[in-house]
Amino acid sequence: MNSRLCLLIASISGAITVGLGAFGAHGLKAVLSPYLLDVYETAVQYQMWHTLALFGCGILLRNSFSKGVSYAALLFTIGMLFFSGSLYALVFTGIKWFGPITPLGGLCFIIGWLTLAVSTYRLTEVSK
């Protein structure tokens, strides 16, 4: 994933996340159970945190291309789709089989963060 694509996806995801957060705060409180509202808020929070991580990857890639940072960005994107996407689907459809997809997204997040850590360490070693 290149810098431009990272920043584009992060910008779109950021706008969507703000909209989903506002929708949850103002439109869903009266409709959802406290449990489902909590699930929804978790999805929004993880999407926003990883949108910011993706934005950071885009900035890193703008300054210096790294396959590792590119892979981390891809993992964050897949993680948002699987983790947050499955939670949104669970909240809006009530279909419980979306639940097992969520940990795959979480695993993508974890591997993405570890990949980013190794990659940025290598970037600093190369620049010395």
N, C-alpha and C positions, 0 to 999 in steps of 0.2 A: 504494500500500500504506500503510495507516495504522499508527500506533504499536502498537496492540493486536495486529494481525495479525503485524507484525514480531517482536514479543516472543514471541508464541505459537509461530510457526514456529522462531524461534531456540531457544526452550526445548526444543521437541520434537527439533529437530535436534541440540542439545547432548546430550540423553539418548541418542539413537540413536548419536551419534558415540562417546560414552564406551563404550557397549555394544559397538560394532563394534571399537573399539580393544582392549578387553579380550578379545574373541573372537579377534582376530588375534594378540594376544600369548600367549594361553594355549591356543587351540584350533587355530590354523592353522599354527603353526611346524613341526609334524611332518608336515603334509599337503601344504603348498605348496612349490614350488621357491623358492630364494632370489630369483629374478627376480620371480615372482608375489607373493611376500611383500612385496617392495619396492614393487611396483605397488599392492598393497593398503594399505600404510602411507602411500604418497603420497596415495591417495584419502582416508584418514582424516585426515591432516594438513591437506589443503586444505579438507575439510569443516569441521574444527574452526575453522580460521582464519576462514573465511567465515561460520560460525555466530556467532563473536564480532563480526565486522563487521556482520552483520545485527542483532545485539543492540544495537550502538552506533547503528545507524540508527534502531532503535526508540526509543532514549532521545532522540536528536535530534528525532525526530518528535513525541515526547511534549511537548517544550518549545516547538516551533515547527514548524508544518507547512511542508514544502518539497517541491514536485513533484520536484526533482532528487534529494533524499535518498530519496524514495519510489521513484523509478526505480532508484536505486542498489541499494536493498533488493531490488527485483524482479530486477535483474540478478544479484545475489549468489545469490538463491534458484535462479534458472534455471541459473546457473553450477554450483552444487552438484549439481543434478540431472544436468546434462549431463557435467560433468567427473568428479566423484566417482562418480556413478551409472554412467557408462560403464566406469570402471575396475573398480568392483565387479562389474559384469556380465561383463567380460572375465575377471576372476579366477575367478568362480564357474562360468562356462559354457565358457570357452575359445574362445568365438566371437570371431574377430578383427575382424569388421566393426563392433564397438562402438568400436574404436580411432579411426576418423575423427570420432566424435562428441565425443571428449575436447577437441580444440582449440576447438570451438565453446563449450564450457564455459569454457575458459581465456580466450577472447575476451570472454565475458560478464563474467568477473572483472575483466579489464583495463578494459573500458568502465565497469563499476560503480565501480571505484576512481577513475577519472578523473571520472566524474559526481559522485561524492561529494566529490572535491577542489573542483571548481568550485562545487558547491552550498554547501559549508561556507564557502568564501571569500565567496560572495554573502550568506550568512547573517550573517557577521561584518561585512560592509560595510553591510548594512541596519541592524544593531544599533548602529552608531556614532552 
